[in-house]
Amino acid sequence: MTDSIRVRAERLADILELRILIAHPMTVATGEGAMRVAGHFITRVDVEYGGEVVLVAHFEQGVARNPLLVCRLRPATQTDEIAIVWRDNLGEHDRLTMMV
């Protein structure tokens, strides 16, 4: 399901900026009693750089649909592998791995 993650990586001098767009409905829980509809939202996003976790973001149901996450790293090398993983409250997840 890798189509849900899009990344734009840009080098700014000695900083690597990652713009991560995640396609996800991010719906909130609604209704009461028997009419209750469970929410569906991302709970965690991990960013790994060179095999090491460099960012962990915890989300709740108040985050908008298709969240955009921006982070800046100071890379140790010119090229390395990054991996982005998200998980949601219903057990769904996705992972994107790419060289930057």
Residue pairs with C-beta under 8 A, 6 or more apart in sequence:
1 92
1 94
2 94
2 95
2 96
3 23
4 22
4 23
4 24
4 86
4 94
5 20
5 21
5 22
5 23
5 84
5 86
5 94
5 95
5 96
6 20
6 21
6 22
6 23
7 18
7 19
7 20
7 21
7 82
7 84
7 96
7 98
8 18
8 19
9 16
9 17
9 18
9 19
9 82
9 98
9 100
10 16
10 17
10 19
11 17
12 72
14 74
14 75
15 72
15 73
15 74
16 72
16 73
16 74
16 75
16 100
17 70
17 71
17 72
18 47
18 69
18 70
18 71
18 72
18 73
18 82
18 100
19 68
19 69
19 70
20 45
20 47
20 68
20 69
20 70
20 71
20 84
21 66
21 67
21 68
22 42
22 45
22 66
22 67
22 68
22 69
22 86
22 94
23 66
24 41
24 42
24 65
24 66
24 67
24 86
24 88
25 40
25 65
26 40
26 41
26 42
26 61
26 63
26 64
26 65
26 66
26 67
27 39
27 40
27 41
27 61
27 65
28 39
28 41
28 61
28 62
29 36
29 37
29 38
29 39
29 61
30 36
30 37
30 39
31 37
38 89
38 90
39 61
39 89
40 88
40 89
40 90
41 59
41 60
41 61
41 63
41 88
41 89
42 59
42 63
42 67
42 86
42 87
42 88
43 58
43 59
43 60
43 87
43 88
43 89
44 56
44 57
44 58
44 59
44 86
44 87
45 55
45 56
45 57
45 59
45 69
45 84
45 85
45 86
46 53
46 55
46 56
46 57
46 83
46 84
46 85
46 86
47 53
47 54
47 55
47 56
47 71
47 82
47 83
47 84
48 54
48 82
48 83
48 84
48 85
49 73
49 75
49 80
49 81
49 82
50 76
50 77
50 80
50 81
51 81
54 71
54 73
55 71
57 69
59 67
75 100
79 99
79 100
80 99
80 100
81 97
81 98
81 99
81 100
82 97
82 98
82 99
82 100
83 95
83 96
83 97
83 98
84 95
84 96
85 93
85 94
85 95
86 93
86 94
87 93
